[in-house]
Amino acid sequence: MGAFDGKIVIVTGGAKGIGAGISRAFAGEGARVAALDVDAEAGALIAAEGEGLAGEIHYFNADVSQDEVCRDTVGQIVGDLGGVDVLCNNVGIQPVSSYLPAHELPVEMWDRIIGVNLKSHFLMARYCLPGMMERRAGVIINTASVQGVQSALGVSAYAASKGGILSLTRQLALEYAKYGIRVLAVNPGGIDTPLVDELVEALGQDRKEFEEGYAKIHPLRRYGQPVDIANAVLFLASDKASFMTGENVSVDGGLLAKGAWADLEA
Ligand SMILES: NC(=O)c1ccc[n+]([C@@H]2O[C@H](COP(=O)([O-])OP(=O)(O)OC[C@H]3O[C@@H](n4cnc5c(N)ncnc54)[C@H](O)[C@@H]3O)[C@@H](O)[C@H]2O)c1
């Protein structure tokens, strides 16, 4: 028997990278997962993976930065699968072309990053919460970042979006605790995903060299994997974490413990 047998779990950005890891892990524990993403090809692959697992993975093509899309998709999931038990607001983008000092960042890029990374978390919560309030149960897990806590150069919109997620997490936790709804966040460190592939390609670096360098800045001396984040998310969503809310948990190989993580080797 799986720890999430029959539970309905939404994962935004659920077709690739960390989101795919979360989708897979919940389905492995018997959940019925709705993976929301804009990449239909990756969506078909993650849905097919679900067929070999204890639960199910259903792909929904949805740009979660859009209000109506979130409203309609949550409505469809509730209609097709039932009420939402767990919402994983995982989606996030950090386009390589956005690595710029703030005064050079195009306003459209600011809007896009804030729209996908932060507004989507609010929108999805907005449409899932009424059902959770009625059932007086539910968990929301937001994917923030170590960059929401400390920052690096050239990431004004991304860092602001992640700081916003941490603040939104605390705010929602307070507002909905009386309904038995818990809201938490995870801060990944460097995790091996397509988001990082894009960066390596743009830097023109050798993948192996990049990985070795990246591993070194993490005190645990390795690159994180999507399953590392998924394991933490599953714990936070489970009854074992029933006295936790409004908190954020770093899953970062010790990066934040040492401070000044962007520049220093441990
Ligand atoms: N990889 C890391 O090192 C790292 C570190 C810290 C935080 N994070 C955070 O973890 C989360 C997942 O990152 P990742 O590395 O897996 O990224 P990724 O780019 O590998 O995957 C993101 C997924 O989101 C989807 N997506 C993009 N825009 C969307 C939209 N508008 N609507 C729906 N889906 C959309 C993409 O198609 C993709 O499947 C993000 O919030 C990211 O900021 C990642």
The ligand as an SDF file (V2000), in Angstrom:
LIG
                    3D

 44 48  0  0  0  0  0  0  0  0999 V2000
   17.3630   23.0550  -10.9380 N   0  0  0  0  0  0  0  0  0  0  0  0
   17.8310   23.7820   -9.9400 C   0  0  0  0  0  0  0  0  0  0  0  0
   19.0490   23.7990   -9.6790 O   0  0  0  0  0  0  0  0  0  0  0  0
   16.8830   24.6020   -9.0890 C   0  0  0  0  0  0  0  0  0  0  0  0
   17.4170   25.2430   -7.9550 C   0  0  0  0  0  0  0  0  0  0  0  0
   16.5570   25.9770   -7.1400 C   0  0  0  0  0  0  0  0  0  0  0  0
   15.2120   26.0710   -7.4420 C   0  0  0  0  0  0  0  0  0  0  0  0
   14.7280   25.4390   -8.5650 N   0  0  0  0  0  0  0  0  0  0  0  0
   13.2910   25.5820   -8.8090 C   0  0  0  0  0  0  0  0  0  0  0  0
   12.7110   24.2970   -8.9600 O   0  0  0  0  0  0  0  0  0  0  0  0
   11.5850   24.3870   -9.8400 C   0  0  0  0  0  0  0  0  0  0  0  0
   11.7490   23.3810  -10.9580 C   0  0  0  0  0  0  0  0  0  0  0  0
   12.9470   23.6790  -11.6470 O   0  0  0  0  0  0  0  0  0  0  0  0
   13.6190   22.6710  -12.6880 P   0  0  0  0  0  0  0  0  0  0  0  0
   15.0800   22.8380  -12.5390 O   0  0  0  0  0  0  0  0  0  0  0  0
   13.0000   21.3430  -12.5780 O   0  0  0  0  0  0  0  0  0  0  0  0
   13.1540   23.4000  -14.0510 O   0  0  0  0  0  0  0  0  0  0  0  0
   12.9600   22.7640  -15.5060 P   0  0  0  0  0  0  0  0  0  0  0  0
   13.1120   23.8740  -16.4820 O   0  0  0  0  0  0  0  0  0  0  0  0
   13.8520   21.5810  -15.6460 O   0  0  0  0  0  0  0  0  0  0  0  0
   11.4500   22.2860  -15.4620 O   0  0  0  0  0  0  0  0  0  0  0  0
   10.4100   23.2280  -15.3630 C   0  0  0  0  0  0  0  0  0  0  0  0
    9.1570   22.6770  -15.9930 C   0  0  0  0  0  0  0  0  0  0  0  0
    8.1740   23.7260  -15.9740 O   0  0  0  0  0  0  0  0  0  0  0  0
    7.5340   23.7710  -17.2440 C   0  0  0  0  0  0  0  0  0  0  0  0
    7.0000   25.1200  -17.4560 N   0  0  0  0  0  0  0  0  0  0  0  0
    7.6750   26.2510  -17.8110 C   0  0  0  0  0  0  0  0  0  0  0  0
    6.8180   27.2930  -17.9150 N   0  0  0  0  0  0  0  0  0  0  0  0
    5.5820   26.8220  -17.6210 C   0  0  0  0  0  0  0  0  0  0  0  0
    4.2940   27.4100  -17.5400 C   0  0  0  0  0  0  0  0  0  0  0  0
    4.1010   28.7080  -17.8090 N   0  0  0  0  0  0  0  0  0  0  0  0
    3.2410   26.6320  -17.1960 N   0  0  0  0  0  0  0  0  0  0  0  0
    3.4160   25.3040  -16.9350 C   0  0  0  0  0  0  0  0  0  0  0  0
    4.6180   24.6800  -16.9970 N   0  0  0  0  0  0  0  0  0  0  0  0
    5.6930   25.4310  -17.3320 C   0  0  0  0  0  0  0  0  0  0  0  0
    8.6330   23.3800  -18.2360 C   0  0  0  0  0  0  0  0  0  0  0  0
    8.0880   22.9360  -19.4740 O   0  0  0  0  0  0  0  0  0  0  0  0
    9.3350   22.2640  -17.4720 C   0  0  0  0  0  0  0  0  0  0  0  0
    8.7300   21.0090  -17.6810 O   0  0  0  0  0  0  0  0  0  0  0  0
   11.5430   25.8280  -10.3160 C   0  0  0  0  0  0  0  0  0  0  0  0
   10.6370   26.5590   -9.5190 O   0  0  0  0  0  0  0  0  0  0  0  0
   12.9620   26.3150  -10.1080 C   0  0  0  0  0  0  0  0  0  0  0  0
   13.0250   27.7020   -9.9460 O   0  0  0  0  0  0  0  0  0  0  0  0
   15.5380   24.7010   -9.3850 C   0  0  0  0  0  0  0  0  0  0  0  0
  1  2  1  0
  2  3  2  0
  2  4  1  0
  4  5  1  0
  4 44  2  0
  5  6  2  0
  6  7  1  0
  7  8  2  0
  8  9  1  0
  8 44  1  0
  9 10  1  0
  9 42  1  0
 10 11  1  0
 11 12  1  0
 11 40  1  0
 12 13  1  0
 13 14  1  0
 14 15  2  0
 14 16  1  0
 14 17  1  0
 17 18  1  0
 18 19  2  0
 18 20  1  0
 18 21  1  0
 21 22  1  0
 22 23  1  0
 23 24  1  0
 23 38  1  0
 24 25  1  0
 25 26  1  0
 25 36  1  0
 26 27  1  0
 26 35  1  0
 27 28  2  0
 28 29  1  0
 29 30  1  0
 29 35  2  0
 30 31  1  0
 30 32  2  0
 32 33  1  0
 33 34  2  0
 34 35  1  0
 36 37  1  0
 36 38  1  0
 38 39  1  0
 40 41  1  0
 40 42  1  0
 42 43  1  0
M  CHG  2   8   1  16  -1
M  END
$$$$
